[in-house]
Amino acid sequence: MNATQTNFTEAQTSRFLEVQEAGQTLKIHYNDCDPVLGGETVVMLHGSGPGASGWANFNRNIQPFTDSGYRVILLDCPGWGKSDSIVCSGSRSDLNARILKATLDTLQIGKVHIVGNSMGGHSAVAFALAHPEHVSKLILMGGGTGGASTFAPAPTEGIKLLQHVYREPTIDNLRRMMDIFVFDPTQLSDELFNSRLENILARKDHLENFLKSSAANLRQFPDVGHRLPELKAPTLILWGRNDRFVPLDTGLRLLAGIAGSELHVFNNCGHWVQWEHAGRFNKLTLDFL
């Protein structure tokens, strides 16, 4: 693909659309970074951390993809970023998959590659199971709903700290969570912490509805390990060996369940492969695509 190199900004690419979900009209936010008309589309799906958004999760990855000619869609799932909030009493993975399908239908996009981090990995798998004809390739990092870890207790220490931030969103609680979110917390700047906390406090409805959703259904991301053999799209699985949110052996279950998949493990890496090892992540994923 041929593309003109463009430095996309969040404000420049910010878009909204409306979708119908469970009798509600939801305003969904996404960023559309399109360097060349007619190029292949990569959808990037973020994780469930408080203050997360498509742009916040993948800002170190957008440029290499668009420079390679890919149209990059960063979707804010309902309850995160600038999208409307919702109480989810069923499967959050399936909900996000339905929102993604409605988004692609509205934008008249057929087949896509999907990059999913944590919750985004769960949602990518749910979408691929429901709409295999719309998926070219899958890239899963730290998620995919292959079941619980054999060795780590559930919830893991990282998930416990994440839930604590939702209940008590303070800078100290955020720092405690982020200190084990990545392998080397010295990479985290005060600017990142302050920006993340600002995002969290700007949408208290997201915090409240996350807690209401957890109370309504503790299993927001059901185990679909028994359905993994149904996935036919070529799949690249990326994991941090030091992930304290979703342990590495969960990635091994994905590898065993998805025929033809491949796994790359990053040493000295936590739950945020695409951020902690952005250069290697970008090269690996672009080579895979």
C-alpha positions in Angstrom: 0.0 0.0 0.0 1.2 3.5 -0.8 0.6 6.2 1.8 1.5 9.8 2.5 3.1 10.1 5.9 0.8 12.1 8.1 1.1 13.0 11.8 -2.5 12.3 13.0 -3.7 14.0 16.1 -6.5 12.9 18.5 -8.5 16.0 17.9 -8.1 15.8 14.1 -9.3 12.2 13.9 -12.1 12.3 16.6 -15.5 11.2 15.3 -18.9 10.1 16.7 -21.7 7.9 15.5 -24.9 6.5 17.0 -25.7 2.8 17.5 -28.7 0.9 18.9 -28.1 -1.4 21.8 -30.7 -3.0 24.0 -33.3 -0.4 23.1 -30.9 2.5 23.8 -29.2 4.9 21.4 -25.6 5.1 22.3 -23.2 7.8 21.1 -19.9 6.0 20.3 -16.6 7.7 19.8 -13.8 6.6 17.6 -10.7 8.0 16.0 -10.3 7.5 12.2 -6.7 7.7 10.9 -6.9 7.1 7.2 -3.7 7.9 5.2 -5.0 6.6 1.8 -8.5 5.8 0.5 -9.0 2.2 -0.2 -6.4 0.8 2.1 -6.9 -2.1 4.5 -8.4 -1.3 7.9 -7.0 -2.1 11.3 -9.3 -1.8 14.3 -7.6 -1.3 17.7 -9.6 -2.3 20.8 -8.4 -1.0 24.2 -8.5 -2.6 27.6 -10.8 -2.1 30.6 -8.6 0.0 32.8 -10.1 3.1 34.3 -9.4 6.1 32.1 -8.6 3.9 29.1 -9.4 4.9 25.5 -8.4 3.9 22.0 -6.0 6.8 21.7 -4.5 6.4 25.2 -3.8 2.7 24.7 -2.4 2.9 21.2 -0.8 6.3 20.7 2.6 4.7 20.2 1.4 2.4 17.5 -0.8 4.5 15.2 1.9 6.2 13.1 3.8 3.1 12.0 0.5 1.5 10.8 -0.7 4.6 8.9 2.8 5.1 7.4 2.4 1.5 6.1 -0.9 2.5 4.4 -3.4 1.0 6.9 -6.5 2.9 7.9 -6.5 2.7 11.7 -9.8 2.8 13.6 -9.5 3.4 17.4 -12.8 2.5 19.0 -13.8 3.7 22.5 -16.0 0.9 23.9 -19.2 1.9 25.7 -18.2 3.0 29.2 -14.8 4.2 28.2 -13.3 7.3 26.6 -15.7 9.7 25.0 -18.4 7.0 24.3 -21.6 6.8 26.2 -21.8 4.7 29.3 -23.9 1.6 29.8 -24.6 -1.0 32.5 -23.7 -4.4 31.1 -25.4 -7.4 32.9 -24.3 -9.9 30.3 -21.1 -10.5 28.4 -19.0 -7.4 28.0 -17.1 -9.2 25.2 -20.3 -9.7 23.2 -21.5 -6.2 23.9 -18.3 -4.7 22.5 -18.4 -7.1 19.5 -22.0 -5.8 18.7 -20.8 -2.2 19.0 -17.9 -2.9 16.7 -20.2 -4.6 14.1 -22.6 -1.6 14.2 -19.6 0.8 13.8 -18.3 -1.1 10.8 -21.8 -1.3 9.2 -22.2 2.5 9.7 -18.8 3.2 8.1 -19.4 0.6 5.4 -16.3 -1.3 6.2 -16.3 -5.0 5.3 -13.2 -7.0 6.4 -10.8 -5.8 9.0 -7.7 -6.8 11.0 -8.3 -6.5 14.7 -5.7 -5.6 17.4 -7.0 -6.2 20.9 -5.4 -5.5 24.2 -6.8 -7.2 27.4 -10.6 -6.5 27.2 -9.9 -5.6 23.6 -8.6 -9.1 23.0 -11.7 -10.7 24.6 -13.9 -8.5 22.4 -11.8 -9.3 19.3 -12.4 -13.0 19.8 -16.1 -12.5 20.5 -16.4 -10.5 17.2 -14.4 -13.2 15.3 -16.7 -15.9 16.6 -19.8 -14.0 15.7 -18.7 -12.5 12.4 -15.8 -14.6 11.0 -16.5 -13.3 7.5 -15.4 -9.8 8.6 -12.1 -10.7 10.1 -8.8 -11.0 8.2 -6.3 -11.4 10.9 -6.3 -11.2 14.8 -3.6 -9.8 17.1 -4.3 -10.5 20.7 -2.3 -9.1 23.7 -3.0 -10.0 27.3 -6.5 -11.2 26.6 -8.7 -13.4 24.5 -10.8 -15.2 27.1 -9.0 -18.4 27.1 -10.1 -19.1 30.6 -8.5 -18.5 34.1 -4.9 -19.0 34.9 -3.9 -22.4 36.3 -1.3 -20.9 38.6 -2.5 -17.4 39.6 -5.5 -16.8 41.9 -8.5 -15.0 40.5 -8.9 -12.2 40.5 -5.2 -11.5 40.0 -3.4 -8.8 42.0 -3.6 -6.5 39.0 -7.3 -6.9 38.6 -7.8 -6.3 42.3 -5.9 -3.0 42.1 -7.9 -2.0 38.9 -11.2 -2.6 40.7 -9.9 -0.5 43.7 -9.2 2.5 41.3 -12.8 2.2 40.1 -14.1 2.3 43.7 -11.7 5.0 44.9 -10.2 7.0 42.0 -7.2 8.7 43.6 -3.7 9.4 42.2 -2.2 7.1 44.9 -4.5 4.2 43.9 -3.8 4.8 40.2 0.0 4.8 40.9 -0.3 1.5 42.8 -2.1 -0.1 39.8 0.2 1.3 37.2 3.3 0.3 39.1 2.5 -3.3 38.4 0.7 -2.7 35.1 4.1 -2.3 33.4 7.4 -4.1 34.2 9.4 -0.9 34.6 7.3 1.9 36.2 10.1 4.4 35.8 8.9 4.7 32.2 5.7 6.3 33.6 5.7 10.1 33.8 3.8 12.4 36.1 2.1 13.7 32.9 0.8 10.2 32.1 -0.6 9.8 35.6 -2.2 13.2 35.7 -3.7 12.8 32.2 -5.1 9.3 33.1 -6.6 10.6 36.4 -8.1 13.5 34.5 -9.7 11.1 32.1 -11.1 9.0 34.9 -12.6 11.9 36.9 -14.1 13.5 33.8 -16.5 10.6 33.4 -17.7 9.5 36.8 -20.7 7.8 35.0 -18.2 5.3 33.5 -16.9 4.5 37.0 -20.4 4.1 38.5 -21.6 1.9 35.6 -18.5 -0.3 35.7 -19.2 -1.1 39.3 -22.9 -1.6 38.6 -22.0 -3.9 35.8 -19.7 -6.0 38.0 -22.4 -6.2 40.7 -24.9 -7.4 38.0 -22.5 -10.0 36.6 -19.1 -10.8 37.9 -18.2 -12.7 34.8 -18.1 -9.9 32.3 -15.7 -11.8 30.1 -16.8 -15.4 30.0 -14.4 -18.2 29.1 -14.8 -19.3 25.5 -11.9 -21.7 25.5 -14.1 -24.5 24.2 -14.9 -22.3 21.1 -11.3 -21.3 20.3 -10.9 -24.0 17.6 -13.7 -22.2 15.6 -11.4 -19.3 15.0 -10.0 -19.6 11.4 -8.3 -16.2 11.0 -4.5 -16.2 11.3 -3.8 -15.1 14.8 -0.7 -13.6 16.5 -0.6 -13.7 20.3 1.6 -11.3 22.1 2.3 -11.5 25.9 4.4 -10.0 28.6 6.2 -12.7 30.6 5.8 -10.5 33.7 2.1 -9.8 33.2 0.5 -9.5 36.7 -3.0 -8.8 35.3 -3.5 -11.7 32.9 -0.7 -14.3 33.4 1.3 -15.9 30.6 -0.3 -19.3 30.9 -3.6 -17.8 29.7 -1.8 -17.0 26.4 -0.6 -20.5 26.2 -4.2 -21.7 26.4 -5.0 -19.4 23.4 -2.1 -20.8 21.5 -3.2 -24.4 22.1 -6.8 -23.6 21.2 -6.4 -21.5 18.1 -5.2 -23.6 15.2 -2.2 -22.1 13.3 -1.7 -19.3 15.8 1.7 -18.2 17.0 2.9 -16.7 20.3 5.6 -14.2 20.9 6.6 -13.6 24.6 8.3 -10.4 25.7 10.6 -10.6 28.6 10.7 -7.6 31.1 7.2 -6.8 30.0 3.9 -6.4 31.9 0.3 -6.0 30.6 1.0 -3.3 28.0 3.1 -4.9 25.3 2.2 -2.3 22.6 3.3 0.5 24.9 6.3 -1.0 26.8 7.9 -2.5 23.7 6.3 -0.3 21.0 9.1 -0.6 18.5 9.2 -4.4 18.5 5.4 -4.6 18.7 5.0 -2.4 15.7 7.5 -4.4 13.6 6.1 -7.8 14.6 2.5 -6.9 14.0 3.2 -5.1 10.7 5.3 -8.1 9.5 2.4 -10.4 10.5 -0.1 -8.3 8.6 
